[in-house]
Amino acid sequence: MPGSYDVLATDGLKVLGTLGFFVPAAILIALVVFAVVRDRRLNAREEAEEAHRAAMEREKLPTPPSAD
């Protein structure tokens, strides 16, 4: 059997092995990036709500005295 058939078979296995490694790695990296971005957005939203709440408390108008 000529050696060229072995090379073609090996090349096909190398491609499958490469895809089998890099595709799950890329999916894992994408999931981690998505989780980090989502966490930062939620954290920024919570901080904005807290700042808004503090500003509303600071700007709260005093209640007028009763007219009795």
N, C-alpha and C positions, 0 to 999 in steps of 0.2 A: 504494500500500500504506500503510495507516495506521501511525503511529508506535508504536502499542501492541504490535504484533507484534515490533518491534525491541527494545522494552524487555523483553518476556518472554524473548526469545532471549538478550539480554545478561544478564538476571538468572540464567538457567540456567547460562550460561558463568561468571558470577561465582561461583556456588555451587560449580561443579566446580573452578574455579581455587582457591577458598578451601580446599576439602577437599583438593585436590592439594598444597597447601602445608602445612596444619596437621596432617594425619594423619601424613605422614612425620616432621614435626617432633616430634609427640607420641611417636611410636614411638622416635625417636632419644633423646629426653629420658628415656623410660622405660628404655631400654637402659643409658644412662649412670648413672641412679640405681641400677638393679639391680647394675651392676658396682661402683659405689662401696660400696654396702651389703655386697655379697659380700666385697669386699676388706677392709673393716673387720671383718667377722665372722671371716674367716680370720686376720687379724692379731691380733685379740683372743684367738682360740683358741691361736695359737702362743705368745703372751705368757703365757697361763695355763699352758700345758704347760711352758714354760721356768721359770716361777715355781714350779710344782709340783716339777719336777726339782731346782731349787736348794734348795727346802725339804727334799726327801728327802735330799739330800746333807748338808745342815746338821744334820738330825736323825738321821743314820745312827748306829747303835749300834756302838761299837768291838768288834772281834772279841776274844773272851776268849783269854788266853794258853793255849798247849797244856799238857796235864796231864802231859807226859813228864818 
